Structure formats: C-alpha cells, structure tokens
Amino acid sequence: MNGKSLLKIFISMFCVLFFSTLTYANPVNESAAVSWVNVTGHKLIDALSSSDILSKYETLDKMFKQDVDTEHMARFVIGKYWKTMDSSQQQHYMELFSRYALSVYKNYPLDFDTKGLDFEVLSVKQNQKFTDVTCSVMLPEQFASENLKSINVKFKLTQNNQKIKIVDLIFGQSSLLSTYRSRFYAMVTDLDEDMGWFLEDFADLVVSSEKTAQEKADNY
C-alpha cells in the first residue's frame, strides 16, 4: 500500500463516518472547529490502530451512529430523485442507505500500521454557512515517499443544535460529497431513472457490501 492509497482510506473513513448534509447550516466558531477536528480526528486514528477487528468495528460503528445525520446524507446523495419516490420507496431507500454506510468502510483494508499517522490544523475560515478547516495529514514513514510526506485536506463543518458535523471533505479539487452524488446519479440514469429498478440494484449492492465486510472480518 502506498501513501496515496493510505490517505484515500483515511479520507474515506472520515467521509463514511461523518458526512452529513444539514438543512439549516451554521458556521462553527474557530476554537470549537479546531477542537472538534482534533478530538474527532485522533479518536478515529485511535480506533483504526486497534488490533482487535471487532473492537475496531464497534467503535467506528458507534462513531458513525453518533455523528452522522443519515437522513440528510442520504437525501443529499440521491438529490432530485428523492421526490420521484413514493413514501414506501423513500423508507426502503433510507434503510438500505444506513446499512450501506455501515458496511462500506469495512471493505477497506483496516489492518495497516497507523503509527506515525497524524495531522495538524493549518487554517480555519468561516463563511456564511460553513467553517472550512484545512489540515495537513502526515503519512507514516512506511507509506511516505520523498515527494509525498503529507497532504492537505479541507473539512467543511457546520453546526446545528450545538452539534458539529462535517458536510463535505475536499481532497485537492475533489469534493467527496459531490462525488458520492455523481455515483448515485449515474446508477439511477443507467436504469432509465426507474427508482424501483434502482432500489433493487441498490439492495443487491448493499447485500454484496455486507457480505464482503463479513468475509474480511472472518479472515482477520
């Protein structure tokens, strides 16, 4: 595994665990934003460093359930197609999405040595709705190279009911939230925008993801 692959795993874990899209967005003050990123980031690194895979999954699942607004996340990702589903389809989609989000991160290799993996906050910028926190993620020596020792990642934070959450994560010029929406839109359009077909295919994807996750856990 090279440095870029490790970084993608780290970023994807943040994406899976903390993505939310809140209807009412408020910026986070600078000190609270820095504190949240430091506490949450190191909590994630500690969880990933556990040698017990079941303990690792338990902690990561707990973080996901506590810190992700699944309903808003799911509705943003499906975007304009949400209103084309009837109420029973919407409920089924939400159930599938929650299962998918809890299984997908387990498909990444989580047995790598996290020693030396760390980050530091470089800057904090507030705007009308969000607070952008740019961090430098330092790679462990075994994954770093002469030309790649760290990389900058921007966390877009918002606050609702005194709860701070990530609404987007930007790696280079790529917004992960937009990337997820593009993937789901592609799935829908490939099925002629038939939401019934989409839900059938999504259900198959969820089952496959859960099966792969279980197999990986059994092989640890």
C-alpha positions as CSV (number, residue, x, y, z in Angstrom):
1,M,0.0,0.0,0.0
2,N,1.5,3.4,-1.0
3,G,1.0,6.8,0.7
4,K,-1.8,7.9,-1.6
5,S,-3.8,4.6,-1.0
6,L,-3.4,5.0,2.8
7,L,-4.6,8.6,2.5
8,K,-7.6,7.6,0.5
9,I,-8.6,5.1,3.2
10,F,-8.2,7.7,5.9
11,I,-10.3,10.3,4.0
12,S,-12.9,7.7,3.0
13,M,-13.2,6.7,6.7
14,F,-13.9,10.3,7.5
15,C,-16.4,10.5,4.7
16,V,-18.2,7.4,5.7
17,L,-18.2,8.2,9.4
18,F,-19.0,11.9,9.5
19,F,-20.7,13.0,6.3
20,S,-24.0,14.8,6.9
21,T,-26.0,17.4,5.0
22,L,-28.0,19.5,7.4
23,T,-30.9,21.6,6.2
24,Y,-30.0,24.5,8.5
25,A,-26.3,25.2,8.3
26,N,-24.5,27.5,10.7
27,P,-20.8,28.2,10.8
28,V,-18.7,26.9,13.7
29,N,-16.5,29.4,15.7
30,E,-12.8,28.9,15.2
31,S,-11.9,27.5,18.6
32,A,-14.8,25.0,18.6
33,A,-13.9,23.9,15.0
34,V,-10.2,23.3,15.8
35,S,-11.1,21.4,19.0
36,W,-13.7,19.2,17.2
37,V,-11.3,18.3,14.4
38,N,-8.5,17.5,16.8
39,V,-10.7,15.4,19.1
40,T,-12.6,13.6,16.3
41,G,-9.5,13.0,14.1
42,H,-7.4,11.5,16.9
43,K,-10.4,9.4,18.1
44,L,-10.6,8.0,14.6
45,I,-6.9,7.3,14.4
46,D,-7.1,5.5,17.8
47,A,-9.9,3.4,16.6
48,L,-8.0,2.4,13.4
49,S,-5.0,1.5,15.5
50,S,-6.8,-1.2,17.4
51,S,-5.6,-4.7,16.7
52,D,-9.0,-6.2,17.6
53,I,-11.1,-6.0,14.4
54,L,-14.4,-6.5,16.3
55,S,-13.5,-3.8,18.8
56,K,-12.4,-1.6,15.9
57,Y,-15.7,-2.1,14.1
58,E,-17.7,-1.5,17.3
59,T,-16.0,1.8,17.9
60,L,-16.3,3.0,14.3
61,D,-20.0,2.0,14.1
62,K,-20.6,3.9,17.3
63,M,-18.9,7.0,16.0
64,F,-21.0,6.7,12.8
65,K,-24.3,6.4,14.6
66,Q,-23.5,9.3,17.0
67,D,-22.0,11.7,14.5
68,V,-23.8,11.1,11.1
69,D,-27.2,12.6,10.2
70,T,-28.0,9.6,7.9
71,E,-31.3,11.0,6.7
72,H,-29.8,14.2,5.4
73,M,-26.8,12.5,4.0
74,A,-28.9,10.0,2.1
75,R,-31.3,12.7,0.8
76,F,-28.4,14.9,-0.5
77,V,-26.8,12.0,-2.3
78,I,-30.0,11.0,-4.1
79,G,-30.8,14.6,-4.7
80,K,-33.6,15.4,-7.1
81,Y,-34.6,11.8,-7.3
82,W,-35.9,11.8,-3.7
83,K,-39.2,13.4,-4.7
84,T,-39.7,10.9,-7.5
85,M,-40.0,8.0,-5.0
86,D,-43.2,7.3,-3.1
87,S,-43.2,7.1,0.7
88,S,-42.6,3.4,0.9
89,Q,-39.7,3.6,-1.6
90,Q,-38.2,6.5,0.4
91,Q,-38.3,4.5,3.6
92,H,-36.8,1.5,1.9
93,Y,-34.0,3.6,0.5
94,M,-33.2,5.2,3.9
95,E,-33.0,1.7,5.4
96,L,-30.7,0.5,2.6
97,F,-28.5,3.6,2.8
98,S,-28.0,3.2,6.6
99,R,-26.9,-0.4,6.1
100,Y,-24.7,0.5,3.2
101,A,-22.9,3.3,5.1
102,L,-22.2,0.9,8.0
103,S,-20.8,-1.8,5.7
104,V,-18.8,0.1,3.1
105,Y,-16.0,1.3,5.3
106,K,-15.4,-2.3,6.4
107,N,-14.4,-3.1,2.8
108,Y,-11.3,-1.1,3.1
109,P,-8.1,-2.8,4.5
110,L,-8.1,-1.7,8.1
111,D,-5.1,-3.8,9.3
112,F,-2.4,-1.3,8.4
113,D,0.1,0.2,10.9
114,T,-1.1,3.6,11.9
115,K,2.0,4.5,13.8
116,G,3.1,8.0,12.7
117,L,-0.3,8.8,11.1
118,D,-1.2,12.3,12.3
119,F,-2.4,15.7,11.2
120,E,-2.3,19.3,12.2
121,V,-4.7,22.2,11.6
122,L,-3.3,24.8,9.2
123,S,-6.1,27.3,8.9
124,V,-9.7,28.0,9.8
125,K,-12.0,30.1,7.6
126,Q,-15.7,31.0,8.4
127,N,-18.2,31.9,5.7
128,Q,-22.0,32.4,5.8
129,K,-23.0,28.8,6.4
130,F,-19.8,26.8,7.0
131,T,-16.4,26.8,8.6
132,D,-13.6,25.4,6.5
133,V,-10.7,23.7,8.4
134,T,-7.7,22.9,6.3
135,C,-5.4,20.2,7.8
136,S,-2.1,18.7,6.8
137,V,-2.2,14.9,7.1
138,M,1.2,13.4,7.9
139,L,1.9,9.9,6.5
140,P,3.7,7.2,8.4
141,E,7.3,6.7,7.2
142,Q,6.4,3.3,5.7
143,F,3.9,4.9,3.4
144,A,5.6,8.3,2.8
145,S,7.9,9.0,0.0
146,E,10.5,11.7,-0.7
147,N,7.8,13.6,-2.7
148,L,4.8,12.7,-0.6
149,K,5.2,13.1,3.2
150,S,1.9,14.9,3.8
151,I,-1.2,16.2,2.0
152,N,-3.7,18.9,2.7
153,V,-7.4,18.1,3.3
154,K,-10.2,20.6,3.9
155,F,-13.0,19.8,6.3
156,K,-16.2,21.7,5.8
157,L,-18.0,22.0,9.1
158,T,-21.5,23.2,10.2
159,Q,-23.3,23.3,13.5
160,N,-27.0,22.5,14.2
161,N,-28.5,22.2,17.7
162,Q,-25.0,22.6,19.2
163,K,-23.8,19.5,17.2
164,I,-20.8,19.9,14.9
165,K,-20.6,17.8,11.9
166,I,-18.8,17.5,8.6
167,V,-20.8,18.5,5.5
168,D,-18.0,18.0,3.0
169,L,-14.4,16.9,2.7
170,I,-12.2,18.3,-0.1
171,F,-9.2,16.4,-1.3
172,G,-7.3,18.5,-3.8
173,Q,-10.1,19.8,-6.0
174,S,-12.4,16.9,-5.4
175,S,-15.5,17.3,-3.2
176,L,-16.3,13.8,-1.8
177,L,-19.9,14.8,-1.2
178,S,-20.3,15.7,-4.9
179,T,-18.5,12.6,-5.9
180,Y,-21.0,10.4,-4.0
181,R,-23.9,12.2,-5.6
182,S,-22.4,11.7,-9.0
183,R,-22.1,8.0,-8.4
184,F,-25.7,7.6,-7.3
185,Y,-27.0,9.8,-10.2
186,A,-25.1,7.5,-12.6
187,M,-26.7,4.5,-11.0
188,V,-30.2,6.0,-11.5
189,T,-29.7,7.2,-15.0
190,D,-28.2,3.9,-16.1
191,L,-31.6,2.4,-15.1
192,D,-33.6,4.9,-17.1
193,E,-34.4,6.8,-13.9
194,D,-36.7,4.0,-12.7
195,M,-36.5,4.2,-8.9
196,G,-37.9,0.7,-8.5
197,W,-35.1,-0.8,-10.5
198,F,-32.6,1.5,-8.7
199,L,-33.8,0.2,-5.3
200,E,-33.4,-3.4,-6.5
201,D,-29.9,-2.8,-7.7
202,F,-29.0,-0.8,-4.6
203,A,-30.3,-3.6,-2.4
204,D,-28.0,-6.1,-4.2
205,L,-25.1,-3.7,-3.7
206,V,-25.8,-3.4,0.0
207,V,-26.0,-7.2,0.4
208,S,-22.8,-7.6,-1.5
209,S,-21.0,-4.9,0.6
210,E,-22.2,-6.5,3.8
211,K,-21.1,-10.0,2.6
212,T,-17.6,-8.7,1.7
213,A,-17.3,-6.9,5.0
214,Q,-18.2,-10.1,6.9
215,E,-15.7,-12.1,4.9
216,K,-13.0,-9.7,5.7
217,A,-13.8,-9.7,9.4
218,D,-13.8,-13.5,9.4
219,N,-10.3,-13.6,7.8
220,Y,-8.6,-11.2,10.2
